[in-house]
Amino acid sequence: MAAGRLALLVGLTICQIVLQVRINTWSANLFDALEDHDTKAFLVQIGVLAAILVAGMAITGSHLTVKRKIQLDWRRRLTRRMLGDWMEGGHQFLVTHMPGEHDNPDGRI
């Protein structure tokens, strides 16, 4: 599951790059239409801009969602591992019998 999300994240990142290239192409087409005083081409480019913006919002939203899910899964796994290492062998109880001052043994992980 994590590998699939990572692959999806890479794919969405590539889509973001493609979208940036498309914005550059759109900009060239827009200024060509303005230079040629072509109203029809200008209006077409306004429609293309709307499509680019909608696609950009969808891709960016998906990218953020997938990235956050990957981060949460990673944090959960790390917490389980660290908590498991701490609780293994009764470390939480042994720390109270060790020499020295231990002011908050239950909060140590």
N, C-alpha and C positions, 0 to 999 in steps of 0.2 A: 504494500500500500504506500509506503514512504517513497519507494522508487518511482511509483506511478505519479505521485504528487510532484516529485522532483522533476520528472520528465515533463509534466504539464507546466511546471514553473519555467523550465528552460524554453518550452514552446511558446509560452506567453511572452517571455522576454524577447524572443526572436520576432514575435508579432509586433511588439512595441518598436523594435528597430525598423521593421518593414514599414510601419506606420509613419515613422519619422522621415524615412526616405520618400514615402508617398506625399507627405506634406511639402517636401522640397520640390517634388515634381508638380504638385498642385500650384505652388507659388509661381513656378515658371509659366505654367499654363494660364494662370490668372493674369500675370503681367503681359503675356502675349496677347490675350484677349483685350486688355486695356489699351495696349499699344496699337492694335488693329482697329480700335473703336468698334468692336464686335459685341453688341449687346447680347445676342443669343449665347455666344460662347461665355460671356461674363456670367450670365444667369446659370448656365450649366455648371460653371465653376463654383458658384454659390451653393448649388445643390451637392456638388462633390464635397465641398467643405463640410456641409451638414452631415453627410455620410461618414466622413473622416472623424468628425467630432463624436458621433454616436459610437462608432467602432472603437475610438480611443477610450471613451468612458467605459465601455463594456470590457475591453481588454485590461485596462488599468484596475477596474474593480475586481475582476477575476484574479488578476495577478496578486493584488493585495490579500484577497481572501485565501488563496492557496498558500501564499507565503506565511500568513498568520497561522494557518492550520499546521503547516510544517513546524513552525516555531513552537506552537503549543505542544505538539506531539513530542518534539525534542525535549522540551522542558519537563514534560510528564515522565518520559523515560529516564532522564537524568535524575529527577527527584526520586523516582522509585529505586534507581540503582544506589544513590547515595543513602537513602533511608534504609535500604536493605543491607548495605555495608555497615551502617551504624548499628542497626538492630541485631545483626548476626552475632551470635556468641554472647549476647547479653551485655554489650558495651555500655548501654545506657545505665545498667545497674552497677557494673564494675567501676565506673568512674567515681562513684561515691566512696569506694573503699581504697582509692589511690591516695597516696600522700599529697599534700598540698591543698590549696584552697580552691574549691569548685563552687562558685557562686550560683551558677545556673546550669546544672548538668542536663536538665530536660530540654533546654533550648539549644544544645550543641548538636550540630549535624555537620 
